[in-house]
Amino acid sequence: MTLRYAPSVLHAFPELVSRAWRVDGITCPASADTNGFVDRLTALAAERLASSSEGELPEIRSWRHAFAKMGLKPTQYRCASEALLRRFRKEGALPHIHPLVDLCNAVSLAFAIPLAVFDLRQVAGALTVRHADGSETYRTFSGEIEHPEPHEVIFADEAGEAHARRWTNRQSGASAVRTETASVLIVAEAMHETAQSDLARLDTTLRAGLAAAWPARWVHAIG
């Protein structure tokens, strides 16, 4: 599995820091309960939100700046971590979807950094973060087909399938994690000042959660 960034994206956003992991051996339900781990991470998010709103966090401010730079209204199109934090602040909890998705959502909440999780069975070849040309297809969770706007930043595979629209805003239903998912690509991206050290801590946290839930899993860092 290869994850790469188009030179035009790296040139436009030189502050970008990312980490990616291929994880094999995922089962559902998990061999160990992820609820305790998720609870600890969501408690950390609640502590941060008690003293400031999600929009005031440096991790989120950096993504709002990036969205504005892409010509998107930051309060109309929110990065995945801001959307999660916003929902968590309003509802006090997030819905249970799949043990792996629940874990990654909790990590995203605690670090205020967007994470994407792709079922690798549905990804054709390498995945590239690049500007769309408008010919790509994108599948919504309801099964509808869309075409990203030209120059929109997307995660695209070699078959022209867009697995995320507007970068970290909206993930595709085509490669969403399901009960039968066994191998995934997890991607974390940040642009704030302490992104490098925060992603290192996120890496440690994510690996600990994976190890607790799936002792037989195999994790390989990408890039």
C-alpha positions as CSV (number, residue, x, y, z in Angstrom):
1,M,0.0,0.0,0.0
2,T,1.4,3.4,-1.0
3,L,0.2,6.8,0.2
4,R,1.6,9.8,-1.5
5,Y,1.0,13.5,-1.9
6,A,1.0,15.4,-5.1
7,P,3.7,18.1,-5.4
8,S,1.1,20.8,-5.9
9,V,-0.5,19.9,-2.5
10,L,2.8,19.9,-0.7
11,H,3.8,23.2,-2.3
12,A,0.5,24.8,-1.3
13,F,0.7,23.5,2.3
14,P,4.3,23.2,3.3
15,E,3.3,23.0,7.0
16,L,1.5,19.7,6.5
17,V,2.7,16.8,8.7
18,S,1.1,13.3,8.2
19,R,1.5,9.8,9.4
20,A,-0.1,6.7,8.0
21,W,-0.4,3.0,9.1
22,R,-1.4,-0.1,7.4
23,V,-3.1,-2.4,9.9
24,D,-3.9,-6.1,9.1
25,G,-5.7,-8.6,11.3
26,I,-8.8,-6.4,12.2
27,T,-11.8,-8.4,13.4
28,C,-15.3,-7.4,14.5
29,P,-16.1,-7.6,17.3
30,A,-12.6,-6.8,18.6
31,S,-11.0,-9.5,20.7
32,A,-10.8,-7.1,23.6
33,D,-13.3,-4.4,24.6
34,T,-12.3,-1.0,23.3
35,N,-14.8,0.9,25.5
36,G,-12.4,1.6,28.3
37,F,-9.8,3.0,26.0
38,V,-12.4,5.1,24.2
39,D,-13.7,6.4,27.5
40,R,-10.3,7.6,28.6
41,L,-9.7,9.4,25.3
42,T,-13.1,11.1,25.2
43,A,-12.5,12.2,28.8
44,L,-9.4,14.0,27.6
45,A,-11.4,15.7,24.8
46,A,-14.0,16.8,27.4
47,E,-11.3,18.4,29.5
48,R,-10.1,20.5,26.5
49,L,-13.6,21.5,25.6
50,A,-14.4,22.6,29.1
51,S,-12.0,25.5,28.8
52,S,-12.3,26.4,25.1
53,S,-14.5,25.6,22.1
54,E,-13.3,23.4,19.3
55,G,-12.8,26.3,17.0
56,E,-10.3,27.9,19.4
57,L,-8.0,24.8,19.4
58,P,-4.7,25.4,17.5
59,E,-5.2,22.1,15.7
60,I,-8.6,23.1,14.4
61,R,-7.6,26.7,13.6
62,S,-4.9,25.5,11.3
63,W,-7.3,23.4,9.4
64,R,-9.8,26.3,9.2
65,H,-7.0,28.3,7.7
66,A,-6.2,25.5,5.2
67,F,-9.9,25.3,4.2
68,A,-10.1,29.0,3.6
69,K,-7.0,28.8,1.5
70,M,-8.8,26.2,-0.6
71,G,-11.7,28.6,-1.1
72,L,-14.0,26.8,1.3
73,K,-16.0,28.4,4.1
74,P,-14.4,27.0,7.3
75,T,-17.7,26.9,9.2
76,Q,-19.6,25.3,6.3
77,Y,-17.0,22.6,5.6
78,R,-15.3,21.4,8.7
79,C,-12.4,19.0,9.0
80,A,-13.3,15.6,10.4
81,S,-11.9,16.2,13.9
82,E,-13.7,19.5,14.2
83,A,-17.0,17.9,13.2
84,L,-16.4,15.1,15.7
85,L,-15.6,17.6,18.5
86,R,-18.6,19.7,17.7
87,R,-20.9,16.7,17.8
88,F,-19.3,15.5,21.0
89,R,-19.6,18.9,22.7
90,K,-23.3,19.0,21.9
91,E,-24.3,15.4,22.6
92,G,-21.7,14.3,25.1
93,A,-20.9,11.1,23.3
94,L,-20.4,9.6,19.8
95,P,-22.3,6.7,18.3
96,H,-20.8,3.3,18.3
97,I,-20.1,2.3,14.6
98,H,-17.3,-0.3,14.6
99,P,-14.6,-1.0,17.2
100,L,-11.9,0.3,15.0
101,V,-13.8,3.4,13.9
102,D,-14.8,4.1,17.5
103,L,-11.1,3.9,18.5
104,C,-10.0,6.2,15.7
105,N,-12.8,8.7,16.4
106,A,-11.7,8.8,20.1
107,V,-8.1,9.3,19.2
108,S,-9.2,12.1,16.8
109,L,-11.2,13.7,19.6
110,A,-8.4,13.6,22.1
111,F,-5.8,15.0,19.7
112,A,-8.2,17.3,17.7
113,I,-6.4,15.8,14.6
114,P,-8.4,14.3,11.7
115,L,-8.0,10.5,11.1
116,A,-9.2,8.7,8.0
117,V,-9.7,4.9,8.0
118,F,-9.9,3.2,4.6
119,D,-10.9,-0.5,3.9
120,L,-8.0,-1.5,1.7
121,R,-10.1,-4.1,-0.2
122,Q,-11.9,-1.1,-1.8
123,V,-8.8,0.9,-2.7
124,A,-7.3,0.3,-6.2
125,G,-3.5,0.6,-6.0
126,A,-1.8,3.7,-4.5
127,L,-3.8,6.4,-2.8
128,T,-2.8,9.9,-3.7
129,V,-3.8,13.2,-2.0
130,R,-4.1,15.5,-5.0
131,H,-6.3,18.0,-6.8
132,A,-9.2,16.6,-8.6
133,D,-9.7,17.1,-12.3
134,G,-13.5,16.5,-12.0
135,S,-13.6,13.1,-13.7
136,E,-13.3,11.1,-10.5
137,T,-16.2,9.3,-8.9
138,Y,-17.1,9.6,-5.2
139,R,-19.7,7.4,-3.5
140,T,-21.7,8.8,-0.7
141,F,-22.8,6.6,2.3
142,S,-26.2,6.4,0.7
143,G,-24.8,5.0,-2.5
144,E,-25.1,8.1,-4.7
145,I,-22.3,9.0,-7.1
146,E,-20.8,12.4,-7.1
147,H,-17.9,14.0,-9.0
148,P,-15.5,16.2,-7.0
149,E,-15.1,19.8,-8.2
150,P,-12.0,20.4,-10.3
151,H,-9.1,21.4,-8.1
152,E,-10.7,20.1,-5.0
153,V,-8.3,18.2,-2.8
154,I,-9.2,14.5,-2.7
155,F,-7.8,11.1,-1.7
156,A,-7.8,9.3,-5.1
157,D,-6.9,5.8,-6.0
158,E,-5.5,4.5,-9.4
159,A,-9.0,3.7,-10.7
160,G,-10.1,7.3,-10.3
161,E,-12.2,6.7,-7.2
162,A,-12.2,9.6,-4.7
163,H,-12.1,8.1,-1.2
164,A,-12.5,11.5,0.5
165,R,-13.8,14.9,-0.7
166,R,-12.6,18.3,0.4
167,W,-9.5,16.7,1.9
168,T,-10.4,15.9,5.6
169,N,-14.0,17.0,5.3
170,R,-16.0,14.0,3.9
171,Q,-14.9,10.4,3.6
172,S,-16.4,8.1,1.0
173,G,-18.8,5.2,1.6
174,A,-16.9,3.1,-0.9
175,S,-14.0,2.3,1.5
176,A,-15.8,2.7,4.8
177,V,-15.0,0.2,7.5
178,R,-17.5,-2.7,7.8
179,T,-17.9,-5.8,9.8
180,E,-16.0,-7.9,7.2
181,T,-13.1,-5.4,7.0
182,A,-9.7,-7.0,7.8
183,S,-7.0,-4.6,6.5
184,V,-7.1,-0.8,6.7
185,L,-5.1,2.3,6.0
186,I,-5.2,4.9,8.7
187,V,-4.1,8.4,7.9
188,A,-3.6,11.3,10.4
189,E,-2.8,14.8,9.2
190,A,-2.1,18.1,11.0
191,M,-0.8,21.6,10.2
192,H,-0.4,23.3,13.6
193,E,2.9,24.4,15.1
194,T,3.4,21.3,17.3
195,A,2.1,18.8,14.7
196,Q,5.3,16.8,14.6
197,S,5.4,16.0,18.3
198,D,1.6,15.6,18.6
199,L,1.6,13.1,15.8
200,A,4.3,11.2,17.6
201,R,2.2,11.0,20.7
202,L,-0.8,10.1,18.6
203,D,1.2,7.2,17.1
204,T,1.9,5.8,20.5
205,T,-1.7,6.2,21.6
206,L,-3.1,4.6,18.5
207,R,-0.8,1.6,18.6
208,A,-1.6,1.0,22.3
209,G,-5.3,1.0,21.5
210,L,-4.8,-1.4,18.5
211,A,-2.7,-3.7,20.6
212,A,-5.3,-3.9,23.4
213,A,-8.2,-4.6,21.0
214,W,-6.5,-6.8,18.4
215,P,-3.4,-8.5,19.9
216,A,-2.8,-10.5,16.7
217,R,-2.9,-7.4,14.5
218,W,0.0,-6.3,12.3
219,V,0.9,-2.6,12.0
220,H,3.2,-1.1,9.4
221,A,4.0,2.6,9.2
222,I,3.6,4.0,5.6
223,G,6.0,6.6,4.4
